[in-house]
Amino acid sequence: MLNPFPIQFLALLAYLVLRVITGLVFFILGYRHFRARKELTQILTLPLFPFGVITTTVFILTELVVGTLFILGLYTQIAALLVIAMSLKMIVLRPIFSHVSIPSRLMYLLLFAIGCSLFITGAGAFAFDLPI
């Protein structure tokens, strides 16, 4: 069957939209978590790993760095691997980390799918990554 909208030449722009929107989501999440870092420090302190300040700092910095890398289109596949790892971790550990600023499992599942897509396809148009 023929495609009703034959605009396949815009496929690279689809990856651009995915990349930039996901980058903005991570940047906004990092900012929200930075504002609530004192409460997150108490929540992210676990009995087996009592270093809540380090965990919170790494969590916030990872979100901000991944968001920036996605927006710029720089090291997109490495950033996508970080998104995949962080999403899997948060899907498993979300019931333990109950805070308003931490999204639900469904959002992390969607971010996992977007991370897999960007890992496979690359950055798309207007990125510093070179397509191979």
N, C-alpha and C positions, 0 to 999 in steps of 0.2 A: 504494500500500500504506500502511496506517495505521502510524503510529509506535508501536512496542510500549511505549514509555515516554513518554507525552505530558506532558512536563514542560518545555515551551518557555518557561514563565514564569521558569525558573531560568537562562536564557541569559546574563543579565547577571552572574550569579555565576560562570559559566565564565570570563568575561574577568577577573573579580576573581582567580580562582585562578591563571590564566595570569600575570597581572601580578605578583602577590605572590610566587609561586614563582620566577619569572624574576628579580625584584628580589633575593630571597634568594640565588639562585645568583650573581648579579653581586656582591653584597655579600661573600659568602664567597670568591669568586675574588679580589676586591680585597684582602681581608684576607690570603689566602694569598700573593698577590704582594707585599704589603707586608712580610710576614715574610721572603720570599726576595728582597728588592730588590737586595741586593749581587750575587747570582749573576745576576739578571735584567739588571742594568746591564751586565755583561760580555757577555751574550748579545745584548742589544738594541743594542749598539754596532756599527753597520754601517760598511763602508768609505766609502760615499757620504754617510753621516750619522753622524759620530763623536760625537754627543751622547747617549750612553747614559743619563746621569742624567736629562736632560730627557725622553727618550722613556719611561723607566721611570716617572717621576713623573706624566706625562700619562696613561699607560696605567692606572696604579693609581687616580688621581683620577677618570678617566672611568668606570672600573668602579664605584667607590664612589658617585659622583654618580648614575649611571644606576640602580644598585640602590636608592638612596634615593628617587629620583623614581618608580620603579616601585612601591615599597612604599607610598609616600604617595599615589600616583595623581595626581601633579602633573606637568603638561607631558608626559603619557604619549606622545603622538605624536612629540614632539621627541626624547624618550628612545628611542623605538622606531627613529627614524631613525639615532640614534647606534649603537644595537645592530646595525642593518642594515649600516652602514658598517664598524663594528669587526669584525663577523662576516665580511664579504667580505674585509677586509684579512687577517684571521687564517686564513681558508681558503686564501688565496694564499700567505701568508708562513709558514705553520706549519712546513714542512720546514726553514726557516732557523732558527727559534726552537725549538730542542730543549731543553726544560727540563721537569722533572717537574710543576711547578705550572701549566704551560700546557696546557689541555685539547686533545683531539684535534680533527681536522677535522670529525668527525661531530657532536661537541657544538656546534661553531660553526655547522654546518649547521642543527641543530635550533634554536639561538638565532636564526639568520637567519629561519627559518620563523615562530617565535614573534614576532619583531620585526615581520615583515610583517603577521601577523595583528593584532597590537595597533595597528599603524599604521592599518590599514583600519578596524577595529572601534571603537577608542577604549579608554577605561579600564575601562568596566564599572561595577559598583556600588561604592559606598563610596569614591569618589575625589573629589579636589578639582576635577578637570576637569569642566566642564559639557557634557553631550551637546548637540549642535547638531542 
